[in-house]
Amino acid sequence: MLLVVKQMHDAFVSLSETWPAPFRDIEKQFGFIGSDLEQVQDAIERIRTEVGRPTPIQDVEMPDMWCALDYLANSVSDLQTTIGTPSGLHDVFQVVKELQEKQASLSRLLHEVKATCVEYESRFAMIGPVLIECKRLISTTPVATATQSNRSVEDLEQRLRIVETTSSPRKYEELIDRLAKLEMQSRPSAWLQDTAVSSTDIGLFKDTIAKLTSKIESFERRVVGDGLALGMYIFQSFEDLCVWIKLHVKNNRYGLFVDAIALFELFCTEHIDTATALGSFNNSQKTGFATMYEATLAASMQNVLPTLLGKGSTDGMDTSRFLPGLKSSEQWSHNGVTGLRFQIEPELPKVDSQLGSEIATAFCDSSEAAGLARECLYASKRFISQLCQFITNDYEFWSGRGYSKADAWSLVCQSLRRIFDEIHFERVYGRHVKSNNVETTAAKYVWAVLKSHQVMEQFSKHNFDGASFMSCNLVLLCGSITWLLRWVSQVPKPLTIIAVLDYTPSPPSRTFCNLHWVKLSHHHAGGVSDGFCFFGTSAPLSSSTFDHSYPRRLCTLLSPTCATYRPAPVLSSADLSYDTVVVYPDVQLLHPGGLLPISRCATILVYCPSVFTPSKWCSRSLSIRELCSVFDLPEALSATIPTTFTGVSRLLPFLRSAPSKLLRRFLLDLVFPSIS
């Protein structure tokens, strides 16, 4: 037995020694793989533990990731089912569209609320000091306290018993006066004193309240922005007028709101055939106008002059010296008996009666509309009466100055053109506005009428001084020699003429056109160019020059160039300044430290500072804004120049005019001292 065990042991030893090496390596690698698998198993267990941690999703507890994925898959399936149904998809789109419309409506409402808040904020800012003053007066007004009143209760009851036993009305009046003094006085026993107490404090308080009330009313009647007012009627905007028209002019009879031109159209100054009248009635009905008043107002909006004054200009724009309907002064007033004036004056009361009765009938249910229509009628009548008087006075003024009848009447006609041009500038708001919306159409016509009333009120307020040539003092004429010869002779004698020769080396003579001429240089008035102008005036000049201003150079108005322009060599003399035009002949570039040649100001290339070029210098022509600065024009004017002049700045209209600084110094230093 021992032998067998020993043999087995030896066999195992021999097997161990003879075990192939590859098998031993496989066994070792298997041991390594087993340990790696154990580590991978541990990592997977940790991942499963972390991912599977319960987390609520939309208030739903998910025990692990797989449940969450299953919930997501079900939600996606439901969404696909909803979208796949045509009715469900249409409902979704409909909801989205409604939300978008509500959002747009909300944005508009917010914008309107913001605009309203801004308007009322400005209005409250104006009446704020008045309200503060009212609060201060109320707080400082002595008021009887309860303790003071209780002290006098017994005395008051006793005096009341005395009054009750006597039936004299005077006692009641004395009692009322004493009670009023008790409320106003600070001492509790003031009403027990002599009845001859002064009422100065009460009067001052009443006066203060009256002043504050009038101030508040004036603040409320103040027009804000583009609003307008006529009499007691105030409209802060066109939207306010639309609301007013909708409330008070429900029948849309806007033809009863007239101005001077519309009132002229209602005058009966000539014979009208029956067929013509019937044709007008028929046409007004075809075009949808309620009555002939609306048709007449709409037709009057198309013309600058009323029919009485412009009936001769049917072939187009009239540019003659006289009005088309008044070729001579005899047509206006002949021997103080006949003429258009004596046809207009009798027509005013007739039209007043006609429109007055129509207003009372059409607006019988609206006192507001009737009041505004009458206010327009009375203002128009007053304006026409004053206009007739102005025409007569203006003609007599020029006739008395030695002018011929034709020349005097020509000046009057030019003044009338200006008046009606100013009115028409506001009335154009009512041209071609008729639409299917009758309320908006009515509001636009009434708005145009009220705007024209504002202009009429200004002319009436200043007695037409701004329309007549009598209100002018100076006439500025700028042009060539031929142009001045034509127009200087047409200026009325009372006016002072200021003439500027356009690109002329010198005038023909020192008394050309009977004017006094001087030559002035631009750089002497603080300009940056070498230009000069010849100025002439009909006023005698005490001097032919003025004190020179501080000299400027072209570099003071150049701005650094950021765009890509042609590079220029380094300017070594950039810090130097010159009193003349300096051009480098080798590169043909203008030095910025000198003056600008006025004859080539828009085309010459200038040394300009640059940002991107290696030499920090470039060559370019002047921009439109810089050319405006050369001619001393304001920044606001340069901003309004159209962009079509970009690249063709040589076509700018002001390049042939006198620089503003030069004209200003001529007027202030030479002309005004001689005529003042």
Steps between C-alpha positions, in 0.01 A plus 500: 500500500772738581670406177190586303462837673866580438466408133196728467686781667796456269265498203345831608842648550606378158176641351560830664849518367398393153183743482532702184590869540214629281246337727655665799480844325133444412426422859671816612313715240172338601570608854555857381182496290303372796613792714416750218154353461444540870596872474270550197220334692555733794500808267176388330342453838600851605365648170177316542471626854565865400280504191220321669473758783131608519443859371151656460427618143194729477388382843532135389735275701737304275678210679776480239604624154312225321170612644575859393580386148178305488305809615669708232421244231131502601492883490657506154248241383211713630642809325535311173141382531382862557700640210394215279136595550404788262253653742749488786772665291255767384408570862867541589557742215184691589613541860843618387343752261268635771795538735691695234203730436454563871869577533483754214184656647666520840803671346279761333310562821824538693625752242176700526511493879859619493413789266201595717714491814759726340231748394332513841836516672583817308156647574521419872850647504352832387222514760715348776611840643137614509389194696791543741398863553139394568619245754716761671214749523265237638757387755572859612135606518402532866220262597321503827583195706250293691621643832459857376153424369390336827601809692251707307211253483313650793541853370389391158187328636414809701533728199296257288215517752511878476482481123208255516300737720553784251382481141734764358678381179793721593572279799534199275743686276709608799505143628619364162775763482619422852502127435712560187743709703514226763610250234769731364648642821752318715368627834198308637319806633537716190130474416413644841685822420373806322326433169712766326796259459683549165436238231840548331614145571181353352539714188863400453411134536220528243730686259765229536246225435372687193855541364577133553175402331581714197853355483365145510254584222776654289717192554213276394445709185866495401566314175768231521709391198316505167162574651278795411240720663217720379312698757417272791554183298836326540627188322840372606533266199322375191389194698324728751312664215400159360348407835324837520357461147373151587325628814358834385480495118317173451340612173847589356392847383858624479410748224361737764849554649641770272805722473551816293557321169200268547288803594609680182364206299151556647478860373257567217683754282398394149217334311497118486288322243237258623652213303840568656351507849307179444813335364689597815224354719502178300877466514507555876249219548692267270824557689332414830489843669211549739423858389649772283676643807722193524564503124590871507743456788669202335533689169649807672782286639639451149577869429739755646284802417123519545287515187445876531875569477631209292231418246725611214773242564318189380769425243762422765723671753481878472828693530389848388547819697129520582240262635311315224164634621623854573706638216476862614411708802179620328367145516544512876365850569404759240427850633404349834167383361538193281740208491548160657535645849148641487371159391673315784385721786122458434545124463644453851171545692315288241740209536492545878123461504511207258766303687364595841159351431655188345728451802206533738305238303779251436645512852180537700599199713863605558579835656874423479496459122275803454729712716816406308328553163385849605849578631646408158236712325558810714880472473475467120272805473736704716801395291330590169399843632855570617644369172283737297615791711863392467477487119367854488752638751798329336409635157456853636839476674690416182303749295589770749869414464496601133456156340284465194165325527633186333811480720307570819239239414775251411647534852155448652446186290834356608400553864168324439679207337714462809196505730315231306819294454542489878138392546522241223812351662276385788194419287685241290424257781145490362585426136389164353399358841150374418474128579245240602561578867274804534611580855868516408418704190301749707779525758764572233294776340426663836866467603610681181245776566616548858867506394422774248324695777826504693673675208209738456513588869870587478443731202207669673688532828787690336274696262657325196836664568691184406333481158560852368826629357462783751624258770831438315818694562763315295496321167791265424583443133777264389579438134685603190530851355217438252275355769557795735428751226159340457392464863649798683268734314194304619570537872273759667677821593444485881703178522876472551665287233783259578656367178771237453675449167532135402851394390582845361859628519377856542183704441474711185524818707496611863142629452369198310118481535518818712651300788808547717747212443779357719733201460536273806723192547374183665807431715477852649162399646636175653457281192735230369485584127672757280167611353368854489166654413372836381219631716276789404237688695267791444586636844801733531803326655711673760790261438618259233657240728472346846738375770657171402408192701737235630631313194402137452660225293360209306626245754254631761207337322664181367416176678727191510429261214402147602399372156742371238641784289812540292804518732707816495866554595588629841423870542808638671358854535171399654543736797554808281229748406472728198290804408466387138419191298793254508502214247790252473583493126653152496189326642239771428364488855373794704674572831244494786677781683407756233183635340261318269468623140131588475484440123612134539371430851294194397757331272850572633683219685610584852759355739281340770590308817440128461461212743599196294765619255866440599589869471186605695413727206275457197365709215131562447251772413285672761180334616159665480506576872843661472386709203206622708749606768707682236195712411413543873169316478341360819523130583122461485501614137785269398307203642207571264703494178396196290742214459466532122776762512749240628773470238375806310547764767594752231125526428411623850279811466676713763843490335415818305369695798673731743630333820277565798771658718589749228137603448447527877801725551392720209155549651606545863808718450417702189127506420317502833705785657423720197122439499440491877 
